[in-house]
Amino acid sequence: MIVADGDSEVRRLLRVKLGAAGFDVREAASVAEIRTAARHGSPPDALVCEWRLADGDPVSLFADLATWGPQKPAIVILSELDGDDDIERALVAGGDDVVAKPFSPAELILRVRVALVRRAIARGRETESDLER
C-alpha cells in the first residue's frame, strides 16, 4: 500500500497504524512520488491519499491508475473537502472512499479494508488470503 500526505507526521502516523494492522506501507509526499512508488516493486493493493498534495490534486493520477484494469488499487482519500460537491468530485475522479481529516486511525483501517474487499470482489477474488497483502 502507498500512503501519501504532504505532512510527514501524518505519513508517519499512517505508516505506523496501518503497519501495525498488517499492511506493507510505502510513503509518498506528492503525486510525483506516488507515481514513482507505484512503478517500483509490486503494484500497490491500496492507496491512501491526501486530496490536495503540494504538486496538485491526484485526478490525473487516478485516471492513470484506472488504466491498470483489475490491478487498479483501492483508493481511499484523506481530505478536508468542503461540501458534497468536493466529495463527489473526489469519488467521480476514482476514489473508492473519502475519510475526513482529522480522522480516526481505527476508522481509516476499517475503510481501507472495506475498499480492499470491494476491489477484490470486483477482481473476482473473494478469499481472505488475497486481501492480506
FENFEN-V28640 format. One record per backbone hydrogen bond with DSSP energy under -0.5 kcal/mol. CO is the residue of the C=O (numbers start at 1). NH is the residue of the N-H. Records with the same first field share a line. If there is no record, write none. Layout:
CO: NH ; NH
//
This chain:
1: 26
2: 48
3: 28
4: 50
6: 8
7: 11
8: 12
9: 13
10: 14
11: 15
12: 16
13: 17
14: 18
15: 19
16: 20
17: 21
18: 23
19: 22
23: 25
26: 3
28: 5
29: 54
30: 34
31: 35
32: 36
33: 37
34: 38
35: 39
36: 40
45: 74
46: 2
47: 49 ; 76
48: 4
49: 78
51: 53 ; 58
53: 56
56: 53
58: 62
59: 63
60: 64
61: 65
62: 66
63: 67
64: 67
65: 68
66: 69
68: 71
69: 72
74: 47 ; 76
75: 77 ; 96 ; 97
76: 49
77: 99
78: 51
79: 101
81: 83
82: 86
83: 87
84: 88
85: 89
86: 90
87: 91
88: 92
89: 93
90: 95
91: 94
97: 77
99: 79
103: 105
104: 108
105: 109
106: 110
107: 111
108: 112
109: 113
110: 114
111: 115
112: 116
113: 117
114: 118
115: 119
116: 120
117: 121
118: 122
119: 123
120: 124 ; 125
121: 124
124: 126
127: 130 ; 131
128: 131 ; 132
129: 132
133: 24
//
